[in-house]
Amino acid sequence: MRKRVLIAGGGELIEALARAFLEEGASVALLTPDAASLEHVLDGLGGERHDRFGRVAGDGALDALLGRLERLDVLVCAPPTLPRSVALAQRLDEQVVGPSSLLQVARAWMHSRGGGRLVAVAPEGDSQAASMVREALAALVRRLAEASGPGIRINLLCPQGASSASVADCARFLAGGGGRALNGQVLTLTLPP
């Protein structure tokens, strides 16, 4: 059975994540913040097709994507990296509050359909604000993992200089059979020595 995957977020990581799941035969839905980003990613993937499609985030977009997927096996939530100049309140809203809502909706969707995998990807950064975002996401993931049913797994990836392809491979691992034993974990990905 073809895996149904929703990838939400922005930046160059979205295309790498989509490619990784498409390579294993999954159907991939994309939820991105702007039309130009969505068009760029879909063009890079060879255009919209039955197994790859997307919507710009906004009213009704998530419902439309979930309806088109019919079932949700995997959610990968990768909020975009923001410039250092972005205020902490805006950073927390875009990189923690938004993903929190999405993860909770997806968890409820999966719970009613027998389970699934949730993978959050923390934005990179070496500032105190970026560290606060990672800690907030880690606390969220642990709380959701404790409250989730037995068929749902949720984990957090924290890339620290790792390539988009490495992050995508790790997300695919967590979304597959190898990730069934991991729940509520915070995994740091670094550049190889």
C-alpha positions, -999 to 999 in steps of 0.1 A, spaced: 0 0 0 13 34 -10 23 56 20 5 89 23 29 118 34 22 154 42 52 177 43 47 211 58 70 241 60 93 261 38 128 264 26 151 241 5 145 212 29 109 207 16 121 195 -19 147 171 -4 120 156 19 96 152 -9 122 135 -31 131 111 -3 95 99 1 87 99 -36 117 76 -42 101 50 -19 68 52 -38 48 75 -14 21 100 -23 33 134 -12 13 165 -3 30 198 3 18 226 25 40 257 21 37 293 31 37 309 -3 28 302 -39 63 308 -53 78 283 -29 52 257 -38 56 262 -75 94 261 -72 93 228 -53 67 212 -76 87 223 -107 119 207 -92 99 175 -87 87 174 -123 54 191 -118 22 183 -100 9 147 -106 -13 122 -88 15 113 -64 27 149 -57 6 180 -52 3 209 -28 -15 239 -14 -4 273 -1 -10 274 37 -43 292 45 -79 287 53 -90 252 42 -56 242 27 -49 215 53 -84 200 51 -82 200 12 -48 181 13 -60 156 39 -91 150 19 -71 144 -13 -47 121 6 -76 102 21 -54 89 49 -23 103 66 6 79 74 34 105 79 36 142 87 69 159 84 68 195 98 98 216 89 93 253 97 115 276 77 147 291 91 142 328 98 168 356 97 184 366 130 166 400 128 132 383 133 117 391 168 115 363 192 77 365 194 73 361 156 99 333 156 80 314 183 47 320 165 60 307 131 84 280 143 66 266 174 29 277 176 21 269 139 39 236 139 23 227 173 -12 232 159 -4 211 128 12 183 148 -19 181 170 -43 181 141 -23 154 124 -20 133 156 -58 135 160 -63 125 123 -39 96 128 -54 85 161 -88 81 145 -73 60 117 -50 36 136 -17 54 139 11 71 120 44 89 123 50 126 131 84 141 125 92 176 135 124 193 121 138 222 142 151 251 122 189 255 123 205 284 140 231 292 166 214 321 183 197 321 217 164 325 200 170 294 178 180 275 209 147 285 226 128 273 195 145 239 197 138 236 234 101 245 229 98 220 201 115 193 221 91 199 250 62 198 227 73 165 211 79 149 244 44 160 256 27 148 225 46 115 226 34 108 262 -2 116 252 -3 97 219 -18 62 214 3 31 208 3 34 170 15 70 168 52 79 170 65 115 172 102 126 171 122 158 166 152 162 143 176 190 151 200 195 121 233 212 130 250 217 97 237 184 82 227 184 45 191 186 34 195 151 19 208 137 53 178 153 71 154 138 45 170 104 49 167 105 87 130 117 84 123 88 60 139 64 85 118 77 114 87 74 92 94 38 83 97 6 102 130 16 118 113 44 136 87 23 153 108 19 184 115 57 188 90 80 204 95 114 220 131 115 210 152 145 201 178 136 175 207 159 166 221 156 131 256 170 125 281 171 97 302 140 95 338 146 107 
